[in-house]
Amino acid sequence: MQGIVDRFEGDYAIIEIDGKTRDVAKSIVNSSVKVGDVVTLVDGIWKPNLTETEEREKQIKHLMDDVWED
């Protein structure tokens, strides 16, 4: 299972999975995870997927460059 970290609220990470947000206990989220990271559920722990996160960031930057292009 894969998702994107939307935000942290108290003891929960809010993760978007298949277009819907889920409240996930921080206790099962790797401590290195940040807002905006693509995460993958591995052995019951949400871990950052660095390759997918980097690709997502490139796509967002490309879209922003297109919007702000003169």
N, CA and C of each residue as an Amber inpcrd file, in Angstrom:
protein
   210
   0.8530000  -1.1690000   0.0000000   0.0000000   0.0000000   0.0000000
   0.8980000   1.2300000   0.0000000   0.4690000   2.2490000  -0.7100000
   1.2550000   3.4690000  -0.8350000   0.3610000   4.6870000  -0.6190000
   0.9400000   5.7630000  -0.1000000   0.1920000   6.9880000   0.1210000
   1.1180000   8.1880000   0.1400000   0.5330000   9.3590000   0.3780000
   1.2740000  10.6190000   0.4590000   0.9040000  11.2790000   1.7770000
   1.9220000  11.6970000   2.5260000   1.6860000  12.3300000   3.8260000
   1.1630000  13.7470000   3.5940000  -0.0430000  13.9980000   4.0540000
  -0.6730000  15.3060000   3.9060000  -0.2630000  16.2450000   5.0380000
  -0.2690000  15.7110000   6.2680000   0.0660000  16.5430000   7.4260000
   0.1650000  15.6580000   8.6670000   0.6190000  16.2870000   9.7450000
   0.6460000  15.6260000  11.0500000  -0.2750000  16.4040000  11.9810000
  -1.0680000  15.6980000  12.7530000  -1.9710000  16.3060000  13.7310000
  -1.8900000  15.5030000  15.0230000  -1.2960000  16.1000000  16.0390000
  -1.1840000  15.4060000  17.3200000  -0.4410000  14.0970000  17.1830000
  -1.0890000  13.0100000  17.5590000  -0.4720000  11.6860000  17.5140000
  -0.7220000  10.9640000  16.1950000  -1.1770000  11.6940000  15.1730000
  -1.5340000  11.0660000  13.9070000  -0.8210000  11.7030000  12.7200000
  -0.5560000  10.8570000  11.7330000  -0.1320000  11.3180000  10.4140000
  -1.3650000  11.1660000   9.5270000  -1.6710000  12.1810000   8.7630000
  -2.8000000  12.1220000   7.8430000  -2.2110000  11.7510000   6.4860000
  -2.5610000  10.5690000   6.0020000  -1.9900000  10.0370000   4.7760000
  -3.0890000   9.8930000   3.7290000  -2.8360000  10.4300000   2.5350000
  -3.7790000  10.2810000   1.4320000  -3.4810000   8.9690000   0.7180000
  -4.4890000   8.1160000   0.6680000  -4.3750000   6.8110000   0.0260000
  -5.5280000   6.6750000  -0.9520000  -5.2050000   6.5150000  -2.2220000
  -6.2380000   6.3760000  -3.2620000  -7.2490000   7.5190000  -3.2210000
  -6.7620000   8.7430000  -3.0120000  -7.6280000   9.9150000  -3.0490000
  -8.4050000  10.1970000  -1.7770000  -8.2510000   9.3550000  -0.7590000
  -8.9500000   9.5610000   0.5100000  -7.9230000   9.6560000   1.6300000
  -8.1900000  10.5160000   2.6120000  -7.2490000  10.6460000   3.7210000
  -7.5940000   9.6770000   4.8460000  -6.5250000   9.1830000   5.4820000
  -6.6880000   8.2750000   6.6280000  -5.8220000   8.7770000   7.7660000
  -6.3400000   8.7060000   8.9650000  -5.5610000   9.0260000  10.1600000
  -4.7800000   7.7760000  10.5500000  -3.4570000   7.9250000  10.6060000
  -2.5850000   6.7970000  10.9270000  -1.7760000   7.1700000  12.1650000
  -1.7410000   6.2930000  13.1350000  -0.9760000   6.5610000  14.3610000
   0.4910000   6.8100000  14.0230000   1.0590000   7.8830000  14.6020000
   2.4710000   8.1900000  14.3730000   3.3760000   7.0400000  14.7910000
   2.9070000   6.2170000  15.7080000   3.7220000   5.1080000  16.1980000
   4.0390000   4.0750000  15.1130000   3.2750000   4.0800000  14.0140000
   3.5760000   3.1580000  12.9220000   4.0840000   3.8910000  11.6780000
   4.5670000   5.1310000  11.8760000   5.1570000   5.9200000  10.8010000
   6.6230000   6.1370000  11.1460000   7.5060000   5.8050000  10.2160000
   8.9380000   5.9890000  10.4240000   9.2210000   7.4460000  10.7820000
  10.1160000   7.6580000  11.7280000  10.3910000   9.0100000  12.2390000
  11.0100000   9.9370000  11.2000000  11.5430000   9.4130000  10.1080000
  12.1560000  10.2650000   9.0830000  11.1430000  10.8010000   8.0670000
   9.8900000  10.3520000   8.1400000   8.8550000  10.7710000   7.1930000
   8.4920000  12.2320000   7.4190000   8.3560000  12.9820000   6.2910000
   7.9900000  14.4000000   6.3320000   6.7060000  14.6100000   5.5270000
   6.0880000  15.7670000   5.7300000   4.9130000  16.1520000   4.9500000
   5.3060000  16.1740000   3.4750000   4.4620000  15.5860000   2.6370000
   4.7060000  15.5450000   1.1990000   5.4060000  14.2870000   0.7320000
   5.9370000  13.4970000   1.6560000   6.6210000  12.2620000   1.2750000
   5.6400000  11.2200000   0.7600000   6.0890000  10.4770000  -0.2390000
   5.3840000   9.2720000  -0.6460000   5.8430000   8.1970000   0.3290000
   4.9030000   7.4760000   0.9010000   5.2270000   6.4410000   1.8830000
   4.6460000   5.1020000   1.4440000   5.3280000   4.0470000   1.8760000
   4.9070000   2.6910000   1.5640000   4.7910000   1.9100000   2.8660000
   3.7310000   1.1320000   2.9890000   3.5240000   0.3040000   4.1740000
   4.3540000  -0.9720000   4.0220000   5.3690000  -1.1210000   4.8980000
   6.2710000  -2.2720000   4.8540000   6.2960000  -2.9090000   6.2450000
   5.8510000  -4.1400000   6.3250000   5.8270000  -4.8640000   7.6000000
   5.1480000  -4.0680000   8.7150000   4.0450000  -3.4010000   8.3690000
   3.2540000  -2.6790000   9.3590000   3.7580000  -1.2960000   9.7100000
   4.8130000  -0.8260000   9.0390000   5.3790000   0.5040000   9.2870000
   5.3450000   1.3050000   7.9900000   4.8860000   2.5620000   8.0740000
   4.9020000   3.4600000   6.9170000   6.3090000   4.0310000   6.7870000
   6.9610000   3.7090000   5.6620000   8.3370000   4.1440000   5.4360000
   8.3960000   5.0380000   4.2070000   9.3460000   6.0040000   4.2000000
   9.4580000   6.8830000   3.0380000   9.9200000   6.1090000   1.8090000
   9.3250000   6.4390000   0.6770000   9.7420000   5.8860000  -0.6010000
  10.4720000   7.0180000  -1.3150000  11.7910000   7.0530000  -1.1580000
  12.5850000   8.1810000  -1.6390000  12.5200000   8.3460000  -3.1510000
  12.5020000   7.2470000  -3.8830000  12.4450000   7.3180000  -5.3460000
  11.1350000   7.9440000  -5.8000000  10.0240000   7.4750000  -5.2490000
   8.7080000   8.0080000  -5.6200000   8.5450000   9.4600000  -5.1740000
   9.0770000   9.7920000  -3.9980000   8.9900000  11.1700000  -3.5040000
   9.7480000  12.1070000  -4.4380000  10.9460000  11.7100000  -4.8440000
  11.7540000  12.5370000  -5.7460000  11.0440000  12.7300000  -7.0870000
  10.4660000  11.6690000  -7.6230000   9.7430000  11.7500000  -8.8900000
   8.5320000  12.6800000  -8.7540000   7.8160000  12.5800000  -7.6590000
   6.6520000  13.4460000  -7.4190000   7.0740000  14.9100000  -7.3380000
   8.1850000  15.1770000  -6.6460000   8.6810000  16.5450000  -6.5290000
   9.0670000  17.1100000  -7.8950000   9.6790000  16.2830000  -8.7530000
  10.0450000  16.7260000 -10.1120000   8.7970000  17.0700000 -10.9190000
   7.7550000  16.2200000 -10.8080000   6.5170000  16.4720000 -11.5340000
   5.8720000  17.7800000 -11.0790000   5.8460000  18.0140000  -9.7800000
   5.2570000  19.2400000  -9.2370000   6.0500000  20.4570000  -9.7050000
   7.3760000  20.3700000  -9.6660000   8.2190000  21.4850000 -10.1100000
   7.9650000  21.7820000 -11.5860000   7.8540000  20.7320000 -12.3910000
   7.5900000  20.9040000 -13.8260000   6.2380000  21.6170000 -14.0360000
   5.2180000  21.1960000 -13.3060000   3.9120000  21.8420000 -13.4200000
   3.9640000  23.2990000 -12.9990000   4.6880000  23.5700000 -11.9150000
   4.8090000  24.9600000 -11.4510000   5.5650000  25.8140000 -12.4480000
   6.6210000  25.2580000 -13.0400000   7.3840000  25.9850000 -14.0510000
   6.5040000  26.3300000 -15.2530000   5.6290000  25.4010000 -15.6380000
   4.7160000  25.6510000 -16.7660000   3.7290000  26.7650000 -16.4380000
   3.2310000  26.7830000 -15.2110000   2.2650000  27.7970000 -14.7920000
   2.9060000  29.1770000 -14.7470000   4.1200000  29.2540000 -14.2050000
   4.7790000  30.5410000 -13.9980000   5.6610000  30.9850000 -15.1530000
   5.6640000  30.2000000 -16.2360000   6.4680000  30.5460000 -17.4040000
   5.9440000  31.8220000 -18.0590000   6.8560000  32.7060000 -18.4380000
   6.4550000  33.9730000 -19.0880000   6.3570000  33.8310000 -20.5750000
